[in-house]
Amino acid sequence: MKRFKALIAVCGLLFAVCFLVGCGERVENTSYYYSPSLTRDGQIIYIYGLQSVKKDVIGTQISSTYTESVGTTSQAGSGFAFLFEVTGAPAYYMSCSPVNDYVAYLDGLSNGVFSRIVVRNISATSPHTGLEQAQLIFSPGVVSFDWSNTATQFVYCTSNEVHTINIDGTNDTRILTQENLQFVTWKFGAKIIFVYTSGTDTLMGSMNADGTGRLNFAAGATVAKPQITRTNTNLIYGISGGSFCSVDISVGAPATTEVLANYKGSVPRLAYDADVVVYSKTGEQSGIYLLNIAAKTETKIK
């Protein structure tokens, strides 16, 4: 009996020690992948979110943390090369420079517009610190933006104006006034492509970098979230009627051509060589998808 009581006392002591030092506690991690784009060399750059929840022995949450960082992975989804942290300031609508190793993105989201364009160095041969970034500040805010074809300027739009601006923030120039602007892109070629709504229609237009030479396209020749092809700057990819489509704006009567039906991507980003498109899907908290344009196949890589 004495031995039994001693054993009970020892077990009680061990339980107390385990309780005090957190015996049985565990950490559950959940990963999130979203907002992808593509670098010049074909790497996928995206936001990686990590939710860590600490629970006690009976499963009650004790604490939790959430961090976000930007990094790159291969098109197969293997590996993660950390670039910089963005916890509390997600890198919205990332767009990589067409001529050098920089990424730009929108920050400061409020009431559907963004107050900043942030530019970061993503070179594999240099450190990625705050000293290697620049910020352009806008008031009241920016709806969409893209690099110029020379990477010396940005094009951006508010809800009713399109501007060009040097990447150092100088020479901010209004080149178009248009109500209900939704999206702008440039990056390759001499033309800026913009998208706006008119009534129930989503419409696309093109113009020169100084705002001259505007062309308007019908709804049947319009794609939302357009991307210009580097090797053929008249070929535009984007979303139309729930499908991922292309449109050749150089032909006499341009019209969309379907690449992938039942497309659920949010912001498609076209590769430098225009062979693949990367995106996350609307309504999904996590996921990165790759569309091979020639094969018309979609693969979830994260």
N, C-alpha and C positions, 0 to 999 in steps of 0.2 A: 504493500500500500504506500509506504514511504517513497519507494522508487517511482510509483505511478504519479504521486503528487509532485515529485521533483520533475518528472517528465512534463507534466502539465505546466508547471512554472516556467520551465525552459521554453516550451512552445509559446507560452504567453509572452515571454520576454522577446523571443524572435519575431512574433507578430508585431509587437510594439516597435521594435527596431525597424522592421520592414515598413510599417506605417509612417514612421518619422522620416525615413530616407526615401520614401516613394517607391517601395517595392511593389511591382505590378503595374506601375505607370507605363504608358506607351505613347508613342508619337505616330499619328497617322498623316501621311503626306498625300496630297492630291495635286497633280500637275495640270496646267492649262496652257494651250498653245493657240495663238491667234495673231491677227493683223500681219500676215506675211507679205513680203515683197521679194524682189530678186536683185542681187548684186550684178555688176557687169560680168563677173566670171561665172555666173550661174548658181551661186550659193543662195540658199533661201535664208533671208533675214526675218526674224519674227520676235514677238514678245513671248517670254516664258514666265508664267505665273506659278508660284509654289505656295500652296496653302498647307500649313503645318498645325495640326491640332493635338494638344497634349490631353490625354485622358487618364483617369485613375483606374484602379483595378476593377471597378464595377462599370466602367464605360462612361462616367460623367466627365464632361469637358472641364478641364482646369484652365487652359489658356489656348490662344491661337495666334498665329502670325501669318501675314500674307506679304510676299515680296514679288516684284516683277523685274525682269531684266531683258535686255535685247542681246541676241546672239545669232549665230548662223549655223546651218546644218546643210548637209548635202541634199541633192534632190531625191535621194533614196531615204532621207530622214535619219541618217546615221550621224551620231556625234552631236555635240553642242559646244561651239566656241563662244564663250562669254565675251561681250563687247563692253556694255555699260549697264548700270542699274537705272530703272525708271519707276521705282516704287512711288506711287502717289502722283505720277505724271506720265501716264501711258503715251507711247509714241504712235499717235494716230496717223493713218494714211501714209506710211513710210514710202518714200520714193528715192531711189538711188541715182546718183549722178551718172550721166551717160558717158563721161570722159575721165572721171577720177574716182578715188575711193572715199566718197562721202555719201552719207544718207541725210535726208531732210525729212522732217515730219511736223505735224501740227500738235500744239499743246495749248493748254489753258481753255478747255471746253466750257462754255457757258451759254445757255439758251440757244444751242444749235450752231454756234460759231466759235472760232478759235482765236485766241489773242496773240499767239506766237507761231512763227516758223522757226524750228530749231535745226541747226546744221551740226552734224557730228562726223568726226573722222572715224572711218572703219578700216583703215589700212591694217593689214596683218603684220606690218613691220614697225609699228609705232604704238605707244601706249594710248589708252583711250580714257583720258581724264577730262575734267571740266575745263581745263585750259585749252582743250582742242575743240571747243564748241562755240558757236555763235548763235545769237537769237535776234530775230526781227520782230518788233512789237507792233501790233495793229489795233486800232480803235475805230469803229466798234468791234471789228473782227473779220475773220477770213472764213469762207465756206469751203474752198478747194484751192489747190495749188499744184504746180509742177515745175521741174527744172526747164530751163531753156535748152536748145540743142547744143549750145556751147558750154553749158554749165556756168556761165557768167551772170545769169539772171534767173529770176523766178517769174512765172506768170501766176497770178492769183485772182480770185474773184470774191467779191462780196455778194450779197443777194441781188445787186443791181448794177455792178460795175466790174469790168475786167481791167487789171493793171499789170504792167511789167515793172520790175524793180531789180536793181543790182543786188547781188548776194551779200554785199556789205551794207545794204539798207539805203543806198543813195539812188537818186534818179527814179523815184516812184512816179510812174506815168500812167494816167488813165487812158486806155485805148478803145474802150467800148462801154456804152451805157445800154443795158438790157435788163428788163425786169425778170425776176424769178430765175436767176442763174442757179445752176445746180452743181456744175463740174467744169473744170478746165484741164487741158493737157497740152503738152508741147514736146519736150524732150528730144524728138527726132524730126528732122526736116524744117522747113521754113514756116509752116502753117501752125497756128494755134487753133485747137478744136475746143468748142465750148458747147454746153448743153443747158437748156432752159425749158421751162414749161410755159405753155400758152393754153389757157382753158384746161381741157382734159388731155391735151397732147404733150408729149415730151419730144422736143425738137433739137436738132443739132445744127451747128454752124461752123464755118471755118473762116479764118482771116489771116492776113499777114501780121508780122510781129509789131507793126506800127498801127494796127487797127484798120488798115485799108484792105480793099479786095474782099469784103465780106461775101460769103456764099451761104445761103440758107438751104437746108435739106428737109424734105418732107418726112412725116412721121415714119413712113415705110422705109426710109433710108437713114434712120437714126438709131444709134446705140447709146445706151446710158453707160456711165463710167467708162468712157472711151480710152483706148490705148493705141498710139500710133506705132506702126511697124517700121523698124529702122531700115530694113532692106527695101521697102516699098512704102514710102511715106503717104501714099494715097490709100493704103489699105488700113482700115481702122477696125479694131476688135472691141466688143463690148456686149452689153446685155440688151436683149430686145424680146418683149413678149414672153418672158420666162425661159428664154433660151440664150445660150452664148453664141454670138453671131459675128460675122465680119461684114464690112461694106466697103466697096471700092468707090471712093468719091470722085474718081477721075472719069468714070464712064458717063455716057450721055444721060442715062436714066438710072441712077444708083439705087440699089435695093439690098436689103440684108440677106445674107446667106447663113443658114444655120450650121453651127459646128457641133453643139451639144444641146439636146433638148432637156427639159426639166432641170435647168441650171439653177442652183440655189446659192451661188457664191455672192458675197457682199461686195467686195472691191477687187475685181480681177487685176492682177499685175502681170504684164507681159515680159517675157525674158528678152534679154539683149538681142538674141538671135531669133526671136519670135517663134521658137519651137514649142514652148510650153507656157502655161499660165498658172499662177499660184493664187490661192485665195482661202479664206475661211468661209463658212456657210452661215447665212442668216438664221438666227434662232438657235444656233449651237454655241454653248459656252466655250467649247474647246474643239480644235480640229484644224488641220492644214491639209489642203487638197492640191493635187497637181493634175492639170489637164494637158495631155499630149495632143497638140492641135492636129497633126497629120493623122495620127491613129484614132483620134476622137475618143480617147479613153481617159477616165478619171480615176485617180488613185489617192486614197487617204494615206498620207505619210506620217502624220502625227495625230 
